[in-house]
């Protein structure tokens, strides 16, 4: 069983990562989504409920992790994020490994791992190539502020936690400009063409 070529997809908020991931999926590439994995783990019966209850019982209701209560705990306890990451990250890593193993059994040659904090968590070390999605800062801001409940202050808080776009560019193997759908789609096709040649 041959291990698939692993593409790590990342990019700051509002850069078009989810849309680009969907473009890879449309090309037949299996996509693992880190955020979706966390949602599965937090859902009723998900693997995170027990470990999270052990560190913050109030954050688990009805066998599921309650994100509102989780956020309240994080707001009042400066050490909460580190404690949460210590129990959730291994579960997410195991979920990713299972997905890759399943893709390998299916004979998939390329797999896309959609990881928002790829560089921030050191996950780039576990992939074969990194794709960063990018767009001009004004377009990024416009996209994000159109989201329900988003404010300029919240956007700044999120950006403070993320590596700057320029730094991501330096570390990327490929940068996909998502200013237009057509340009992004063409870039995805080019990346896959190159990756498949490397993997041949």
Backbone torsions as a table, in degrees:
resi	resn	phi	psi	omega
1	UNK	NA	118.6	-177.4
2	UNK	-88.0	134.4	177.8
3	UNK	-69.8	133.0	178.6
4	UNK	-66.2	158.0	172.1
5	UNK	-73.4	124.1	-174.5
6	UNK	-100.2	119.2	174.9
7	UNK	-101.4	124.2	174.1
8	UNK	-94.2	122.4	179.5
9	UNK	-106.3	128.3	178.8
10	UNK	-147.2	175.1	-179.4
11	UNK	162.9	152.9	-179.6
12	UNK	-68.5	164.8	179.8
13	UNK	-54.4	138.0	176.0
14	UNK	78.7	7.2	-178.3
15	UNK	-88.7	-6.7	176.8
16	UNK	98.4	26.7	-175.2
17	UNK	-66.4	-46.9	-178.3
18	UNK	-63.0	-40.8	178.5
19	UNK	-63.8	-41.5	179.9
20	UNK	-67.8	-39.5	176.6
21	UNK	-58.9	-40.8	179.0
22	UNK	-64.1	-32.4	177.5
23	UNK	-67.4	-39.4	175.4
24	UNK	-64.1	-42.1	179.0
25	UNK	-61.1	-39.7	179.3
26	UNK	-64.2	-22.0	177.2
27	UNK	-89.0	7.1	176.6
28	UNK	90.4	11.2	-179.3
29	UNK	-90.3	126.0	175.2
30	UNK	-63.9	134.7	-176.9
31	UNK	-118.4	124.6	171.9
32	UNK	-102.1	128.9	-175.4
33	UNK	-112.7	116.9	-177.8
34	UNK	-60.2	-42.7	-179.7
35	UNK	-63.5	-41.3	179.3
36	UNK	-64.8	-35.9	177.9
37	UNK	-62.6	-42.4	178.7
38	UNK	-63.2	-41.7	178.6
39	UNK	-60.1	-42.5	178.4
40	UNK	-62.6	-42.4	-178.5
41	UNK	-67.8	-30.4	-179.2
42	UNK	-84.0	-17.9	-175.5
43	UNK	-69.8	164.1	177.3
44	UNK	-54.0	129.7	-178.3
45	UNK	83.4	-3.6	179.7
46	UNK	-73.3	157.2	-173.8
47	UNK	-69.1	-12.8	-175.6
48	UNK	-88.3	-18.2	-173.2
49	UNK	-58.3	-48.3	-179.0
50	UNK	-62.6	-52.9	179.7
51	UNK	-61.3	-37.0	179.1
52	UNK	-69.8	-39.2	178.6
53	UNK	-61.1	-31.0	-179.2
54	UNK	-68.7	-27.6	-179.3
55	UNK	-103.6	-22.5	177.4
56	UNK	-152.1	83.2	-176.5
57	UNK	-53.5	-34.8	-176.9
58	UNK	-65.0	-21.5	-175.4
59	UNK	-83.7	-4.6	-179.7
60	UNK	-114.7	122.1	-179.3
61	UNK	-129.7	128.3	176.9
62	UNK	59.8	33.0	177.3
63	UNK	79.5	7.7	178.9
64	UNK	-128.7	155.6	176.5
65	UNK	-80.3	124.7	179.1
66	UNK	-90.6	109.7	-174.8
67	UNK	-63.7	-33.2	179.8
68	UNK	-65.2	-45.0	178.9
69	UNK	-68.5	-34.4	178.2
70	UNK	-63.5	-44.4	179.6
71	UNK	-63.4	-38.6	179.3
72	UNK	-63.2	-41.2	178.1
73	UNK	-63.9	-45.2	179.8
74	UNK	-60.8	-37.7	-178.9
75	UNK	-66.6	-32.0	-175.7
76	UNK	-99.2	-14.4	-177.4
77	UNK	-120.9	108.4	-177.8
78	UNK	-59.2	-24.9	-179.2
79	UNK	-93.3	3.6	-173.6
80	UNK	-63.1	-44.0	-176.5
81	UNK	-61.2	-44.1	-180.0
82	UNK	-62.7	-41.9	179.3
83	UNK	-64.9	-42.7	-179.5
84	UNK	-64.7	-46.0	-180.0
85	UNK	-62.1	-35.4	-179.0
86	UNK	-62.4	-31.4	180.0
87	UNK	-96.0	-30.7	-175.0
88	UNK	-86.1	-38.6	-177.2
89	UNK	-56.5	-44.6	178.3
90	UNK	-61.2	-34.3	178.7
91	UNK	-68.1	-40.6	178.5
92	UNK	-66.1	-41.9	178.4
93	UNK	-60.6	-41.3	178.8
94	UNK	-66.2	-39.1	178.0
95	UNK	-62.2	-43.2	179.4
96	UNK	-64.0	-43.6	-179.8
97	UNK	-62.3	-40.0	179.3
98	UNK	-65.1	-39.0	178.9
99	UNK	-64.1	-45.2	-179.7
100	UNK	-63.6	-42.2	179.6
101	UNK	-62.8	-40.4	178.5
102	UNK	-64.8	-42.2	178.5
103	UNK	-63.5	-38.8	178.8
104	UNK	-63.7	-43.3	178.4
105	UNK	-62.0	-32.5	179.4
106	UNK	-80.0	-2.4	179.0
107	UNK	80.7	17.8	179.0
108	UNK	-70.7	134.7	-178.8
109	UNK	-91.9	-25.6	-178.0
110	UNK	-132.6	136.5	176.2
111	UNK	-130.7	139.3	177.2
112	UNK	-104.3	129.0	176.1
113	UNK	-109.7	109.9	-178.0
114	UNK	-88.6	102.3	-174.0
115	UNK	-127.9	102.8	-176.8
116	UNK	-54.3	-44.3	-177.7
117	UNK	-103.9	47.3	-176.9
118	UNK	-55.1	-53.3	-178.5
119	UNK	-73.2	-40.2	-175.7
120	UNK	-63.1	-28.0	-179.0
121	UNK	-102.2	1.0	179.4
122	UNK	77.1	11.5	-176.2
123	UNK	-71.1	-12.9	179.4
124	UNK	-63.5	-21.3	-180.0
125	UNK	-69.5	-19.0	-175.0
126	UNK	-100.8	6.6	179.0
127	UNK	-116.9	164.5	-178.1
128	UNK	-91.6	-23.5	177.0
129	UNK	-155.1	148.4	179.9
130	UNK	-114.3	128.8	174.1
131	UNK	-110.8	125.1	176.9
132	UNK	-109.4	129.7	174.6
133	UNK	-93.5	143.6	-174.7
134	UNK	-148.7	159.0	177.0
135	UNK	-158.5	160.8	177.1
136	UNK	-57.2	146.5	-175.2
137	UNK	-57.2	-37.2	-178.7
138	UNK	-68.3	-36.3	177.7
139	UNK	-70.5	-39.9	176.2
140	UNK	-57.0	-50.2	-177.9
141	UNK	-61.6	-42.5	179.9
142	UNK	-61.5	-45.3	-179.8
143	UNK	-61.2	-45.9	-174.9
144	UNK	-68.6	-42.4	-176.7
145	UNK	-71.1	-13.1	175.0
146	UNK	-80.0	-12.0	-179.1
147	UNK	-74.0	143.4	179.5
148	UNK	-59.8	133.8	175.8
149	UNK	78.7	-0.4	-178.2
150	UNK	-86.2	139.3	177.2
151	UNK	-126.8	163.5	178.5
152	UNK	-61.1	-38.2	-179.4
153	UNK	-65.7	-43.0	179.7
154	UNK	-65.3	-39.0	177.5
155	UNK	-59.6	-44.6	179.9
156	UNK	-62.8	-39.3	178.4
157	UNK	-61.9	-43.9	-179.8
158	UNK	-65.2	-45.1	-178.7
159	UNK	-63.0	-33.3	178.8
160	UNK	-62.8	-28.2	-179.0
161	UNK	-85.1	-15.1	-175.0
162	UNK	-103.5	146.8	176.3
163	UNK	-62.6	139.6	180.0
164	UNK	-57.5	146.5	-177.8
165	UNK	-55.6	-41.9	-178.6
166	UNK	-61.8	-37.7	178.5
167	UNK	-68.7	-38.3	177.1
168	UNK	-61.0	-40.9	179.1
169	UNK	-56.1	-44.3	-176.7
170	UNK	-63.1	-32.6	-175.2
171	UNK	-91.9	-6.4	-174.6
172	UNK	-82.4	150.5	168.4
173	UNK	-83.9	-33.3	178.8
174	UNK	-139.1	141.8	173.6
175	UNK	-119.6	126.1	178.8
176	UNK	-108.3	119.3	177.7
177	UNK	-82.3	120.9	-176.6
178	UNK	-102.0	20.8	-179.6
179	UNK	-56.4	-41.0	175.9
180	UNK	-124.5	149.8	178.3
181	UNK	-62.8	-41.0	-177.1
182	UNK	-63.5	-44.6	180.0
183	UNK	-63.7	-41.4	-180.0
184	UNK	-65.8	-42.5	-178.8
185	UNK	-63.3	-41.3	179.0
186	UNK	-65.1	-38.8	179.6
187	UNK	-66.0	-39.5	177.2
188	UNK	-60.1	-44.5	179.6
189	UNK	-62.0	-39.4	179.7
190	UNK	-66.6	-43.6	179.4
191	UNK	-60.1	-46.6	-178.5
192	UNK	-65.0	-37.6	177.7
193	UNK	-61.0	-45.2	-179.9
194	UNK	-67.5	-42.9	-178.4
195	UNK	-62.9	-43.0	-179.1
196	UNK	-67.3	-30.5	174.8
197	UNK	-68.6	-43.0	179.3
198	UNK	-62.9	-33.3	-174.8
199	UNK	-88.6	-7.7	-174.8
200	UNK	-67.4	NA	NA
